[in-house]
């Protein structure tokens, strides 16, 4: 599967990893033989795994650090970051773009399938993973169970809250109501005012069926995959909370300058009968450490139990 060369990559970095280098790696087309040679040439046994979820499928890229440098020394600005070498890549196409790309179960299956193909020695030395998705592709999650609601289907990046329901033989009334609210509260030309934005989607969902009564919270594609990897198999989760990032939350109205939910958004949410608890509760910088994979996920895949999950990014 060839992804468009301008598509984004999951930020699988820790402080010792260059984000730009990772991005360039995912855009590259490197032969399997070369990747194997790269893996053998590494002087540092750490690996970083990134996933790029696209409209046609999913790609995985594994990068390794050359020239072992003590992490404490990286804090010194005079020390250059160690070079990254792509050591493995693979991809998986959706069975049917019309039905698979927006299916949260297919997202999880792809994650497990692609990880199962990674050589065991790479998995055992993986330091962090990250999953990035298409902009404004989102689902609703039950805070009690962590399961995707509304049939398990996402409203993808190109879902228009007015025209898409009509195309599916449904009413556009809820989408129109959502846009009216955004016109009233959102600043002129704000990206959240778009009919395909995450904010317009959660408002239209709420007008269709009350999110508060259903105890639902919005999760972008990348957010949901982070939730899945960090809570997989756990039975003692009291409430499933969503961690997101600045980039994914742009179209949800997040203020990336002041790093907060702006007052206009709070007013909009409240007037529409929602609560702020329906939005992601933890917003991180792309590339920041978010949490760890669940022990059960680690055992199933063959990853170290202390594998970090890194906050993601998106394509806009």
Order of alpha helices (4+ residues) and beta strands (2+ residues): alpha-alpha-beta-beta-alpha-beta-alpha-alpha-alpha-beta-beta-alpha-alpha-alpha-alpha-beta-alpha-beta-alpha-beta-beta-alpha-beta-beta-alpha-beta
